[in-house]
Amino acid sequence: MSNNDKYEGKWVLLNKKHEVIYYNDDMIKVIEKGGKYPKGDVVIDKKMAQGTCFF
Amino acid sequence: MPHAASKLLRFTFKYQSNSKTPDIPIRFIGKNGKETPPFYAILDSGADEISVPKKLADYLGQSLTPRKNKIHTAGGQVDAFSTKIHFLIGHGGREVEYTDIEACVIDRDMPVLVGIYPVFEDYDITISASSTKFTMVPYK
């Protein structure tokens, strides 16, 4: 399983190099984890499989 | 008049690696004072407004007003609510602030969507999928 598959459907926390440093199904846990880092050091994303209908 | 509460800034954003969608950094400030780190939101010219998952709205302590109509999704019907949100777009110390913006809250685990109101109404947005970047130029 590739890393992309591993994170599919998950909320992920990315560092400045866009590496996944934390992930969870629960977005609140990712927000709270991200809040522990200095402003501008992390960004949250939801990993979706290509072609996913998000609506 | 722009919808933004601060001066509009010109932006150029690169797509994330492995992404085929234009994603814009956006962070939120809740009615309860809670702030989020930035999210990558999908820039969606097919959406009327900003849409956020209900879980995020609840975290931010937003008041929610149920909408008359449910949202029809590929996974079935889901509840939708209205709220007024406070957010900033941009990154690296260059941000544009929006306050009291009507948004759609959807009871589904979905990415944040940035639609026509207010961002596309404040900016000329050119998406270049071939060069995997997009530019946002403020309306004069």
N, CA and C atoms of all chains as a GROMACS GRO file, in nm:
protein
  585
    1MET      N    1   0.086  -0.120   0.000
    1MET     CA    2   0.000   0.000   0.000
    1MET      C    3   0.089   0.124   0.000
    2SER      N    4   0.065   0.216  -0.093
    2SER     CA    5   0.146   0.338  -0.098
    2SER      C    6   0.101   0.432   0.014
    3ASN      N    7   0.187   0.530   0.044
    3ASN     CA    8   0.150   0.628   0.147
    3ASN      C    9   0.024   0.703   0.108
    4ASN      N   10   0.008   0.729  -0.024
    4ASN     CA   11  -0.112   0.802  -0.068
    4ASN      C   12  -0.237   0.724  -0.032
    5ASP      N   13  -0.232   0.590  -0.054
    5ASP     CA   14  -0.347   0.506  -0.020
    5ASP      C   15  -0.372   0.508   0.131
    6LYS      N   16  -0.261   0.504   0.205
    6LYS     CA   17  -0.269   0.497   0.351
    6LYS      C   18  -0.347   0.616   0.408
    7TYR      N   19  -0.332   0.732   0.342
    7TYR     CA   20  -0.394   0.853   0.395
    7TYR      C   21  -0.529   0.884   0.330
    8GLU      N   22  -0.570   0.802   0.235
    8GLU     CA   23  -0.694   0.831   0.163
    8GLU      C   24  -0.812   0.847   0.257
    9GLY      N   25  -0.884   0.956   0.243
    9GLY     CA   26  -1.002   0.981   0.325
    9GLY      C   27  -0.970   1.040   0.461
   10LYS      N   28  -0.841   1.048   0.495
   10LYS     CA   29  -0.801   1.098   0.627
   10LYS      C   30  -0.777   1.249   0.624
   11TRP      N   31  -0.787   1.308   0.742
   11TRP     CA   32  -0.739   1.445   0.761
   11TRP      C   33  -0.592   1.435   0.798
   12VAL      N   34  -0.508   1.514   0.732
   12VAL     CA   35  -0.364   1.504   0.758
   12VAL      C   36  -0.309   1.642   0.795
   13LEU      N   37  -0.202   1.637   0.874
   13LEU     CA   38  -0.130   1.758   0.910
   13LEU      C   39   0.002   1.755   0.834
   14LEU      N   40   0.028   1.860   0.757
   14LEU     CA   41   0.148   1.864   0.674
   14LEU      C   42   0.245   1.967   0.729
   15ASN      N   43   0.376   1.935   0.722
   15ASN     CA   44   0.475   2.035   0.762
   15ASN      C   45   0.511   2.122   0.641
   16LYS      N   46   0.612   2.207   0.658
   16LYS     CA   47   0.648   2.300   0.550
   16LYS      C   48   0.697   2.227   0.425
   17LYS      N   49   0.749   2.106   0.444
   17LYS     CA   50   0.795   2.027   0.328
   17LYS      C   51   0.681   1.944   0.268
   18HIS      N   52   0.561   1.966   0.319
   18HIS     CA   53   0.441   1.894   0.276
   18HIS      C   54   0.448   1.746   0.308
   19GLU      N   55   0.520   1.713   0.414
   19GLU     CA   56   0.524   1.575   0.463
   19GLU      C   57   0.413   1.558   0.566
   20VAL      N   58   0.350   1.440   0.566
   20VAL     CA   59   0.246   1.412   0.665
   20VAL      C   60   0.313   1.386   0.800
   21ILE      N   61   0.278   1.469   0.899
   21ILE     CA   62   0.337   1.448   1.032
   21ILE      C   63   0.234   1.394   1.132
   22TYR      N   64   0.107   1.394   1.091
   22TYR     CA   65   0.002   1.338   1.176
   22TYR      C   66  -0.121   1.316   1.089
   23TYR      N   67  -0.198   1.215   1.119
   23TYR     CA   68  -0.323   1.198   1.045
   23TYR      C   69  -0.426   1.132   1.134
   24ASN      N   70  -0.552   1.155   1.101
   24ASN     CA   71  -0.661   1.099   1.180
   24ASN      C   72  -0.789   1.106   1.098
   25ASP      N   73  -0.885   1.022   1.131
   25ASP     CA   74  -1.018   1.032   1.068
   25ASP      C   75  -1.096   1.151   1.123
   26ASP      N   76  -1.057   1.193   1.244
   26ASP     CA   77  -1.131   1.299   1.314
   26ASP      C   78  -1.060   1.433   1.291
   27MET      N   79  -1.127   1.522   1.219
   27MET     CA   80  -1.061   1.650   1.185
   27MET      C   81  -1.028   1.732   1.310
   28ILE      N   82  -1.108   1.718   1.415
   28ILE     CA   83  -1.083   1.798   1.536
   28ILE      C   84  -0.949   1.760   1.599
   29LYS      N   85  -0.919   1.630   1.597
   29LYS     CA   86  -0.790   1.586   1.653
   29LYS      C   87  -0.675   1.646   1.572
   30VAL      N   88  -0.694   1.658   1.442
   30VAL     CA   89  -0.588   1.715   1.356
   30VAL      C   90  -0.576   1.866   1.380
   31ILE      N   91  -0.690   1.934   1.398
   31ILE     CA   92  -0.687   2.078   1.428
   31ILE      C   93  -0.612   2.100   1.560
   32GLU      N   94  -0.647   2.019   1.660
   32GLU     CA   95  -0.584   2.038   1.793
   32GLU      C   96  -0.435   2.005   1.790
   33LYS      N   97  -0.398   1.903   1.716
   33LYS     CA   98  -0.255   1.870   1.701
   33LYS      C   99  -0.184   1.987   1.629
   34GLY      N  100  -0.246   2.038   1.525
   34GLY     CA  101  -0.186   2.148   1.448
   34GLY      C  102  -0.171   2.274   1.531
   35GLY      N  103  -0.260   2.291   1.628
   35GLY     CA  104  -0.255   2.410   1.714
   35GLY      C  105  -0.133   2.413   1.804
   36LYS      N  106  -0.065   2.298   1.817
   36LYS     CA  107   0.054   2.292   1.903
   36LYS      C  108   0.180   2.342   1.831
   37TYR      N  109   0.168   2.364   1.700
   37TYR     CA  110   0.284   2.409   1.622
   37TYR      C  111   0.277   2.561   1.602
   38PRO      N  112   0.394   2.625   1.582
   38PRO     CA  113   0.391   2.769   1.554
   38PRO      C  114   0.310   2.800   1.428
   39LYS      N  115   0.246   2.916   1.430
   39LYS     CA  116   0.164   2.958   1.316
   39LYS      C  117   0.248   2.957   1.188
   40GLY      N  118   0.195   2.900   1.084
   40GLY     CA  119   0.266   2.899   0.955
   40GLY      C  120   0.352   2.775   0.933
   41ASP      N  121   0.367   2.692   1.037
   41ASP     CA  122   0.452   2.573   1.021
   41ASP      C  123   0.377   2.452   0.967
   42VAL      N  124   0.244   2.452   0.983
   42VAL     CA  125   0.167   2.335   0.940
   42VAL      C  126   0.041   2.378   0.864
   43VAL      N  127  -0.012   2.284   0.789
   43VAL     CA  128  -0.138   2.307   0.719
   43VAL      C  129  -0.215   2.175   0.720
   44ILE      N  130  -0.348   2.187   0.722
   44ILE     CA  131  -0.435   2.069   0.728
   44ILE      C  132  -0.493   2.042   0.590
   45ASP      N  133  -0.501   1.915   0.557
   45ASP     CA  134  -0.558   1.878   0.427
   45ASP      C  135  -0.643   1.753   0.445
   46LYS      N  136  -0.740   1.735   0.357
   46LYS     CA  137  -0.814   1.608   0.356
   46LYS      C  138  -0.772   1.535   0.230
   47LYS      N  139  -0.713   1.420   0.249
   47LYS     CA  140  -0.664   1.343   0.135
   47LYS      C  141  -0.780   1.267   0.070
   48MET      N  142  -0.799   1.295  -0.056
   48MET     CA  143  -0.907   1.231  -0.129
   48MET      C  144  -0.848   1.151  -0.244
   49ALA      N  145  -0.908   1.038  -0.274
   49ALA     CA  146  -0.864   0.962  -0.390
   49ALA      C  147  -0.898   1.041  -0.516
   50GLN      N  148  -0.814   1.026  -0.620
   50GLN     CA  149  -0.843   1.095  -0.745
   50GLN      C  150  -0.984   1.057  -0.792
   51GLY      N  151  -1.059   1.158  -0.831
   51GLY     CA  152  -1.192   1.132  -0.884
   51GLY      C  153  -1.300   1.118  -0.778
   52THR      N  154  -1.262   1.140  -0.651
   52THR     CA  155  -1.362   1.131  -0.545
   52THR      C  156  -1.467   1.240  -0.560
   53CYS      N  157  -1.593   1.203  -0.546
   53CYS     CA  158  -1.699   1.303  -0.543
   53CYS      C  159  -1.714   1.344  -0.397
   54PHE      N  160  -1.674   1.468  -0.366
   54PHE     CA  161  -1.674   1.510  -0.226
   54PHE      C  162  -1.807   1.569  -0.185
   55PHE      N  163  -1.902   1.573  -0.276
   55PHE     CA  164  -2.029   1.637  -0.248
   55PHE      C  165  -2.143   1.541  -0.267
   56MET      N  166  -1.750   4.740  -0.427
   56MET     CA  167  -1.683   4.722  -0.297
   56MET      C  168  -1.650   4.575  -0.275
   57PRO      N  169  -1.525   4.548  -0.241
   57PRO     CA  170  -1.493   4.408  -0.210
   57PRO      C  171  -1.564   4.360  -0.084
   58HIS      N  172  -1.579   4.229  -0.075
   58HIS     CA  173  -1.638   4.170   0.046
   58HIS      C  174  -1.536   4.162   0.160
   59ALA      N  175  -1.407   4.163   0.125
   59ALA     CA  176  -1.302   4.144   0.225
   59ALA      C  177  -1.302   4.259   0.324
   60ALA      N  178  -1.260   4.226   0.448
   60ALA     CA  179  -1.252   4.327   0.554
   60ALA      C  180  -1.112   4.391   0.556
   61SER      N  181  -1.019   4.335   0.479
   61SER     CA  182  -0.885   4.394   0.471
   61SER      C  183  -0.850   4.413   0.323
   62LYS      N  184  -0.735   4.474   0.300
   62LYS     CA  185  -0.694   4.501   0.161
   62LYS      C  186  -0.676   4.371   0.083
   63LEU      N  187  -0.728   4.369  -0.040
   63LEU     CA  188  -0.710   4.250  -0.123
   63LEU      C  189  -0.566   4.242  -0.171
   64LEU      N  190  -0.508   4.125  -0.169
   64LEU     CA  191  -0.371   4.103  -0.214
   64LEU      C  192  -0.372   4.012  -0.335
   65ARG      N  193  -0.276   4.031  -0.423
   65ARG     CA  194  -0.262   3.940  -0.537
   65ARG      C  195  -0.191   3.813  -0.489
   66PHE      N  196  -0.240   3.699  -0.536
   66PHE     CA  197  -0.178   3.571  -0.497
   66PHE      C  198  -0.150   3.486  -0.620
   67THR      N  199  -0.044   3.409  -0.612
   67THR     CA  200  -0.022   3.297  -0.704
   67THR      C  201   0.005   3.175  -0.618
   68PHE      N  202  -0.072   3.070  -0.640
   68PHE     CA  203  -0.055   2.947  -0.563
   68PHE      C  204  -0.020   2.832  -0.657
   69LYS      N  205   0.076   2.753  -0.616
   69LYS     CA  206   0.108   2.629  -0.688
   69LYS      C  207   0.016   2.519  -0.636
   70TYR      N  208  -0.020   2.426  -0.722
   70TYR     CA  209  -0.092   2.308  -0.676
   70TYR      C  210  -0.001   2.231  -0.579
   71GLN      N  211  -0.060   2.158  -0.488
   71GLN     CA  212   0.019   2.067  -0.407
   71GLN      C  213   0.066   1.953  -0.497
   72SER      N  214   0.177   1.890  -0.458
   72SER     CA  215   0.223   1.776  -0.536
   72SER      C  216   0.115   1.667  -0.528
   73ASN      N  217   0.096   1.596  -0.636
   73ASN     CA  218  -0.004   1.488  -0.647
   73ASN      C  219  -0.148   1.538  -0.643
   74SER      N  220  -0.168   1.669  -0.650
   74SER     CA  221  -0.306   1.720  -0.648
   74SER      C  222  -0.345   1.769  -0.786
   75LYS      N  223  -0.469   1.744  -0.822
   75LYS     CA  224  -0.518   1.792  -0.952
   75LYS      C  225  -0.619   1.905  -0.932
   76THR      N  226  -0.633   1.950  -0.807
   76THR     CA  227  -0.728   2.057  -0.780
   76THR      C  228  -0.655   2.179  -0.724
   77PRO      N  229  -0.706   2.299  -0.757
   77PRO     CA  230  -0.647   2.420  -0.699
   77PRO      C  231  -0.690   2.434  -0.554
   78ASP      N  232  -0.593   2.432  -0.464
   78ASP     CA  233  -0.622   2.439  -0.320
   78ASP      C  234  -0.571   2.570  -0.264
   79ILE      N  235  -0.655   2.634  -0.184
   79ILE     CA  236  -0.620   2.765  -0.129
   79ILE      C  237  -0.611   2.756   0.023
   80PRO      N  238  -0.504   2.812   0.082
   80PRO     CA  239  -0.494   2.808   0.228
   80PRO      C  240  -0.596   2.902   0.292
   81ILE      N  241  -0.668   2.849   0.390
   81ILE     CA  242  -0.771   2.927   0.459
   81ILE      C  243  -0.770   2.887   0.606
   82ARG      N  244  -0.777   2.985   0.694
   82ARG     CA  245  -0.788   2.950   0.836
   82ARG      C  246  -0.907   3.023   0.896
   83PHE      N  247  -0.958   2.968   1.004
   83PHE     CA  248  -1.083   3.017   1.060
   83PHE      C  249  -1.065   3.067   1.202
   84ILE      N  250  -1.146   3.166   1.236
   84ILE     CA  251  -1.153   3.217   1.374
   84ILE      C  252  -1.300   3.202   1.416
   85GLY      N  253  -1.321   3.128   1.524
   85GLY     CA  254  -1.458   3.095   1.564
   85GLY      C  255  -1.523   3.201   1.650
   86LYS      N  256  -1.653   3.189   1.662
   86LYS     CA  257  -1.731   3.277   1.750
   86LYS      C  258  -1.687   3.259   1.895
   87ASN      N  259  -1.632   3.140   1.926
   87ASN     CA  260  -1.585   3.111   2.062
   87ASN      C  261  -1.439   3.151   2.081
   88GLY      N  262  -1.379   3.214   1.980
   88GLY     CA  263  -1.240   3.260   1.990
   88GLY      C  264  -1.138   3.157   1.948
   89LYS      N  265  -1.183   3.034   1.922
   89LYS     CA  266  -1.088   2.931   1.878
   89LYS      C  267  -1.039   2.961   1.737
   90GLU      N  268  -0.910   2.936   1.713
   90GLU     CA  269  -0.853   2.955   1.580
   90GLU      C  270  -0.804   2.820   1.528
   91THR      N  271  -0.810   2.803   1.398
   91THR     CA  272  -0.758   2.679   1.340
   91THR      C  273  -0.626   2.708   1.269
   92PRO      N  274  -0.543   2.606   1.254
   92PRO     CA  275  -0.432   2.619   1.158
   92PRO      C  276  -0.493   2.634   1.018
   93PRO      N  277  -0.414   2.672   0.918
   93PRO     CA  278  -0.471   2.679   0.784
   93PRO      C  279  -0.511   2.541   0.730
   94PHE      N  280  -0.617   2.542   0.652
   94PHE     CA  281  -0.661   2.424   0.577
   94PHE      C  282  -0.631   2.448   0.430
   95TYR      N  283  -0.611   2.342   0.354
   95TYR     CA  284  -0.618   2.354   0.209
   95TYR      C  285  -0.764   2.336   0.171
   96ALA      N  286  -0.825   2.441   0.119
   96ALA     CA  287  -0.964   2.435   0.073
   96ALA      C  288  -0.962   2.425  -0.079
   97ILE      N  289  -1.061   2.358  -0.132
   97ILE     CA  290  -1.071   2.344  -0.278
   97ILE      C  291  -1.141   2.467  -0.334
   98LEU      N  292  -1.074   2.530  -0.430
   98LEU     CA  293  -1.133   2.644  -0.499
   98LEU      C  294  -1.234   2.588  -0.598
   99ASP      N  295  -1.361   2.619  -0.579
   99ASP     CA  296  -1.467   2.550  -0.653
   99ASP      C  297  -1.561   2.651  -0.717
  100SER      N  298  -1.539   2.676  -0.845
  100SER     CA  299  -1.623   2.775  -0.914
  100SER      C  300  -1.766   2.722  -0.936
  101GLY      N  301  -1.788   2.595  -0.907
  101GLY     CA  302  -1.923   2.538  -0.920
  101GLY      C  303  -2.004   2.548  -0.792
  102ALA      N  304  -1.942   2.605  -0.688
  102ALA     CA  305  -2.014   2.620  -0.561
  102ALA      C  306  -2.052   2.766  -0.543
  103ASP      N  307  -2.172   2.789  -0.491
  103ASP     CA  308  -2.220   2.926  -0.474
  103ASP      C  309  -2.144   3.001  -0.365
  104GLU      N  310  -2.098   2.928  -0.265
  104GLU     CA  311  -2.046   2.995  -0.144
  104GLU      C  312  -1.942   2.906  -0.078
  105ILE      N  313  -1.898   2.949   0.039
  105ILE     CA  314  -1.805   2.866   0.116
  105ILE      C  315  -1.885   2.756   0.185
  106SER      N  316  -1.833   2.636   0.179
  106SER     CA  317  -1.898   2.525   0.248
  106SER      C  318  -1.798   2.462   0.344
  107VAL      N  319  -1.845   2.438   0.465
  107VAL     CA  320  -1.758   2.376   0.566
  107VAL      C  321  -1.831   2.259   0.630
  108PRO      N  322  -1.754   2.158   0.675
  108PRO     CA  323  -1.819   2.048   0.745
  108PRO      C  324  -1.873   2.092   0.881
  109LYS      N  325  -1.985   2.032   0.922
  109LYS     CA  326  -2.050   2.071   1.048
  109LYS      C  327  -1.957   2.055   1.167
  110LYS      N  328  -1.875   1.956   1.162
  110LYS     CA  329  -1.783   1.930   1.275
  110LYS      C  330  -1.693   2.052   1.297
  111LEU      N  331  -1.648   2.114   1.190
  111LEU     CA  332  -1.563   2.233   1.200
  111LEU      C  333  -1.644   2.350   1.256
  112ALA      N  334  -1.767   2.367   1.206
  112ALA     CA  335  -1.852   2.476   1.255
  112ALA      C  336  -1.880   2.460   1.405
  113ASP      N  337  -1.904   2.337   1.448
  113ASP     CA  338  -1.928   2.311   1.590
  113ASP      C  339  -1.803   2.344   1.673
  114TYR      N  340  -1.687   2.306   1.622
  114TYR     CA  341  -1.561   2.333   1.692
  114TYR      C  342  -1.541   2.484   1.711
  115LEU      N  343  -1.586   2.561   1.612
  115LEU     CA  344  -1.568   2.706   1.614
  115LEU      C  345  -1.679   2.777   1.693
  116GLY      N  346  -1.775   2.699   1.743
  116GLY     CA  347  -1.882   2.758   1.823
  116GLY      C  348  -1.978   2.843   1.742
  117GLN      N  349  -1.997   2.807   1.616
  117GLN     CA  350  -2.085   2.885   1.528
  117GLN      C  351  -2.232   2.860   1.560
  118SER      N  352  -2.314   2.964   1.549
  118SER     CA  353  -2.460   2.944   1.555
  118SER      C  354  -2.504   2.894   1.419
  119LEU      N  355  -2.588   2.794   1.421
  119LEU     CA  356  -2.632   2.734   1.295
  119LEU      C  357  -2.782   2.750   1.278
  120THR      N  358  -2.821   2.792   1.160
  120THR     CA  359  -2.964   2.801   1.126
  120THR      C  360  -2.993   2.696   1.020
  121PRO      N  361  -3.084   2.603   1.050
  121PRO     CA  362  -3.112   2.498   0.949
  121PRO      C  363  -3.162   2.557   0.819
  122ARG      N  364  -3.116   2.502   0.709
  122ARG     CA  365  -3.166   2.543   0.578
  122ARG      C  366  -3.288   2.458   0.543
  123LYS      N  367  -3.375   2.522   0.466
  123LYS     CA  368  -3.502   2.457   0.430
  123LYS      C  369  -3.476   2.326   0.354
  124ASN      N  370  -3.381   2.335   0.261
  124ASN     CA  371  -3.359   2.219   0.174
  124ASN      C  372  -3.235   2.141   0.217
  125LYS      N  373  -3.247   2.011   0.208
  125LYS     CA  374  -3.130   1.926   0.232
  125LYS      C  375  -3.039   1.934   0.110
  126ILE      N  376  -2.914   1.894   0.130
  126ILE     CA  377  -2.819   1.891   0.018
  126ILE      C  378  -2.820   1.750  -0.040
  127HIS      N  379  -2.830   1.742  -0.171
  127HIS     CA  380  -2.827   1.612  -0.237
  127HIS      C  381  -2.683   1.580  -0.275
  128THR      N  382  -2.632   1.473  -0.222
  128THR     CA  383  -2.494   1.433  -0.253
  128THR      C  384  -2.495   1.294  -0.316
  129ALA      N  385  -2.376   1.256  -0.361
  129ALA     CA  386  -2.364   1.122  -0.420
  129ALA      C  387  -2.398   1.015  -0.314
  130GLY      N  388  -2.378   1.051  -0.186
  130GLY     CA  389  -2.403   0.954  -0.080
  130GLY      C  390  -2.542   0.965  -0.019
  131GLY      N  391  -2.628   1.047  -0.078
  131GLY     CA  392  -2.764   1.065  -0.026
  131GLY      C  393  -2.787   1.208   0.022
  132GLN      N  394  -2.899   1.229   0.091
  132GLN     CA  395  -2.932   1.363   0.138
  132GLN      C  396  -2.866   1.390   0.273
  133VAL      N  397  -2.818   1.512   0.288
  133VAL     CA  398  -2.759   1.549   0.418
  133VAL      C  399  -2.816   1.685   0.461
  134ASP      N  400  -2.812   1.709   0.593
  134ASP     CA  401  -2.863   1.835   0.646
  134ASP      C  402  -2.765   1.949   0.616
  135ALA      N  403  -2.821   2.067   0.592
  135ALA     CA  404  -2.738   2.186   0.568
  135ALA      C  405  -2.785   2.299   0.659
  136PHE      N  406  -2.693   2.385   0.696
  136PHE     CA  407  -2.720   2.496   0.787
  136PHE      C  408  -2.652   2.621   0.732
  137SER      N  409  -2.697   2.736   0.780
  137SER     CA  410  -2.630   2.862   0.747
  137SER      C  411  -2.558   2.911   0.871
  138THR      N  412  -2.445   2.979   0.848
  138THR     CA  413  -2.374   3.046   0.957
  138THR      C  414  -2.297   3.164   0.898
  139LYS      N  415  -2.247   3.249   0.986
  139LYS     CA  416  -2.162   3.361   0.941
  139LYS      C  417  -2.022   3.333   0.993
  140ILE      N  418  -1.926   3.322   0.902
  140ILE     CA  419  -1.792   3.282   0.946
  140ILE      C  420  -1.689   3.392   0.926
  141HIS      N  421  -1.581   3.376   0.999
  141HIS     CA  422  -1.467   3.468   0.998
  141HIS      C  423  -1.347   3.385   0.953
  142PHE      N  424  -1.285   3.426   0.844
  142PHE     CA  425  -1.172   3.348   0.794
  142PHE      C  426  -1.070   3.437   0.724
  143LEU      N  427  -0.952   3.379   0.702
  143LEU     CA  428  -0.846   3.449   0.631
  143LEU      C  429  -0.792   3.356   0.523
  144ILE      N  430  -0.769   3.411   0.404
  144ILE     CA  431  -0.706   3.332   0.298
  144ILE      C  432  -0.564   3.382   0.278
  145GLY      N  433  -0.477   3.291   0.233
  145GLY     CA  434  -0.337   3.327   0.211
  145GLY      C  435  -0.246   3.255   0.307
  146HIS      N  436  -0.118   3.289   0.301
  146HIS     CA  437  -0.022   3.226   0.392
  146HIS      C  438   0.106   3.309   0.396
  147GLY      N  439   0.198   3.267   0.482
  147GLY     CA  440   0.328   3.334   0.491
  147GLY      C  441   0.317   3.480   0.530
  148GLY      N  442   0.220   3.512   0.614
  148GLY     CA  443   0.206   3.650   0.659
  148GLY      C  444   0.131   3.739   0.560
  149ARG      N  445   0.096   3.685   0.444
  149ARG     CA  446   0.016   3.761   0.346
  149ARG      C  447  -0.124   3.699   0.347
  150GLU      N  448  -0.215   3.764   0.417
  150GLU     CA  449  -0.350   3.710   0.430
  150GLU      C  450  -0.453   3.819   0.403
  151VAL      N  451  -0.567   3.776   0.357
  151VAL     CA  452  -0.682   3.865   0.337
  151VAL      C  453  -0.793   3.815   0.428
  152GLU      N  454  -0.850   3.908   0.504
  152GLU     CA  455  -0.946   3.872   0.607
  152GLU      C  456  -1.090   3.893   0.561
  153TYR      N  457  -1.173   3.799   0.595
  153TYR     CA  458  -1.317   3.809   0.569
  153TYR      C  459  -1.390   3.787   0.702
  154THR      N  460  -1.486   3.874   0.730
  154THR     CA  461  -1.563   3.860   0.854
  154THR      C  462  -1.712   3.852   0.820
  155ASP      N  463  -1.786   3.782   0.904
  155ASP     CA  464  -1.932   3.772   0.890
  155ASP      C  465  -1.976   3.734   0.749
  156ILE      N  466  -1.916   3.630   0.699
  156ILE     CA  467  -1.949   3.583   0.564
  156ILE      C  468  -2.045   3.465   0.574
  157GLU      N  469  -2.157   3.477   0.503
  157GLU     CA  470  -2.256   3.369   0.500
  157GLU      C  471  -2.191   3.243   0.441
  158ALA      N  472  -2.206   3.133   0.511
  158ALA     CA  473  -2.147   3.008   0.463
  158ALA      C  474  -2.246   2.895   0.480
  159CYS      N  475  -2.224   2.791   0.402
  159CYS     CA  476  -2.308   2.672   0.411
  159CYS      C  477  -2.236   2.567   0.496
  160VAL      N  478  -2.304   2.516   0.593
  160VAL     CA  479  -2.248   2.413   0.681
  160VAL      C  480  -2.316   2.282   0.644
  161ILE      N  481  -2.236   2.182   0.616
  161ILE     CA  482  -2.290   2.055   0.568
  161ILE      C  483  -2.253   1.943   0.665
  162ASP      N  484  -2.352   1.865   0.698
  162ASP     CA  485  -2.332   1.757   0.796
  162ASP      C  486  -2.271   1.636   0.727
  163ARG      N  487  -2.145   1.657   0.685
  163ARG     CA  488  -2.074   1.551   0.615
  163ARG      C  489  -1.924   1.574   0.632
  164ASP      N  490  -1.846   1.468   0.637
  164ASP     CA  491  -1.700   1.479   0.647
  164ASP      C  492  -1.645   1.508   0.508
  165MET      N  493  -1.623   1.634   0.481
  165MET     CA  494  -1.584   1.678   0.346
  165MET      C  495  -1.480   1.789   0.356
  166PRO      N  496  -1.404   1.812   0.249
  166PRO     CA  497  -1.308   1.923   0.253
  166PRO      C  498  -1.380   2.057   0.253
  167VAL      N  499  -1.310   2.161   0.294
  167VAL     CA  500  -1.366   2.296   0.285
  167VAL      C  501  -1.368   2.337   0.138
  168LEU      N  502  -1.479   2.395   0.094
  168LEU     CA  503  -1.491   2.442  -0.044
  168LEU      C  504  -1.502   2.594  -0.045
  169VAL      N  505  -1.427   2.658  -0.133
  169VAL     CA  506  -1.435   2.803  -0.147
  169VAL      C  507  -1.504   2.832  -0.280
  170GLY      N  508  -1.625   2.883  -0.272
  170GLY     CA  509  -1.707   2.904  -0.391
  170GLY      C  510  -1.711   3.050  -0.436
  171ILE      N  511  -1.812   3.080  -0.514
  171ILE     CA  512  -1.822   3.211  -0.580
  171ILE      C  513  -1.825   3.327  -0.478
  172TYR      N  514  -1.915   3.319  -0.381
  172TYR     CA  515  -1.922   3.422  -0.278
  172TYR      C  516  -1.838   3.380  -0.159
  173PRO      N  517  -1.745   3.462  -0.112
  173PRO     CA  518  -1.713   3.594  -0.161
  173PRO      C  519  -1.586   3.600  -0.248
  174VAL      N  520  -1.509   3.492  -0.252
  174VAL     CA  521  -1.373   3.502  -0.307
  174VAL      C  522  -1.374   3.527  -0.459
  175PHE      N  523  -1.455   3.451  -0.533
  175PHE     CA  524  -1.458   3.472  -0.678
  175PHE      C  525  -1.519   3.608  -0.714
  176GLU      N  526  -1.597   3.664  -0.622
  176GLU     CA  527  -1.654   3.798  -0.648
  176GLU      C  528  -1.553   3.908  -0.619
  177ASP      N  529  -1.448   3.877  -0.546
  177ASP     CA  530  -1.344   3.976  -0.516
  177ASP      C  531  -1.225   3.965  -0.611
  178TYR      N  532  -1.212   3.852  -0.677
  178TYR     CA  533  -1.090   3.826  -0.756
  178TYR      C  534  -1.122   3.777  -0.898
  179ASP      N  535  -1.033   3.816  -0.991
  179ASP     CA  536  -1.025   3.746  -1.120
  179ASP      C  537  -0.932   3.628  -1.095
  180ILE      N  538  -0.983   3.510  -1.114
  180ILE     CA  539  -0.902   3.391  -1.084
  180ILE      C  540  -0.875   3.314  -1.212
  181THR      N  541  -0.747   3.292  -1.237
  181THR     CA  542  -0.708   3.216  -1.356
  181THR      C  543  -0.642   3.087  -1.310
  182ILE      N  544  -0.704   2.976  -1.349
  182ILE     CA  545  -0.651   2.845  -1.311
  182ILE      C  546  -0.580   2.786  -1.431
  183SER      N  547  -0.453   2.754  -1.414
  183SER     CA  548  -0.378   2.689  -1.520
  183SER      C  549  -0.342   2.548  -1.476
  184ALA      N  550  -0.428   2.454  -1.518
  184ALA     CA  551  -0.404   2.314  -1.478
  184ALA      C  552  -0.275   2.263  -1.541
  185SER      N  553  -0.243   2.312  -1.662
  185SER     CA  554  -0.123   2.261  -1.730
  185SER      C  555   0.004   2.302  -1.656
  186SER      N  556   0.004   2.421  -1.596
  186SER     CA  557   0.124   2.461  -1.520
  186SER      C  558   0.102   2.445  -1.370
  187THR      N  559  -0.008   2.381  -1.334
  187THR     CA  560  -0.043   2.348  -1.194
  187THR      C  561  -0.028   2.468  -1.100
  188LYS      N  562  -0.085   2.579  -1.143
  188LYS     CA  563  -0.088   2.695  -1.054
  188LYS      C  564  -0.212   2.779  -1.085
  189PHE      N  565  -0.247   2.867  -0.994
  189PHE     CA  566  -0.355   2.961  -1.023
  189PHE      C  567  -0.320   3.098  -0.964
  190THR      N  568  -0.372   3.200  -1.031
  190THR     CA  569  -0.345   3.336  -0.985
  190THR      C  570  -0.477   3.402  -0.949
  191MET      N  571  -0.470   3.487  -0.848
  191MET     CA  572  -0.587   3.560  -0.800
  191MET      C  573  -0.552   3.709  -0.804
  192VAL      N  574  -0.620   3.781  -0.893
  192VAL     CA  575  -0.593   3.924  -0.909
  192VAL      C  576  -0.715   4.002  -0.860
  193PRO      N  577  -0.695   4.091  -0.763
  193PRO     CA  578  -0.810   4.166  -0.710
  193PRO      C  579  -0.879   4.248  -0.820
  194TYR      N  580  -1.012   4.251  -0.813
  194TYR     CA  581  -1.085   4.342  -0.901
  194TYR      C  582  -1.046   4.484  -0.863
  195LYS      N  583  -1.034   4.569  -0.962
  195LYS     CA  584  -0.999   4.711  -0.935
  195LYS      C  585  -1.120   4.778  -0.872
   0.00000   0.00000   0.00000
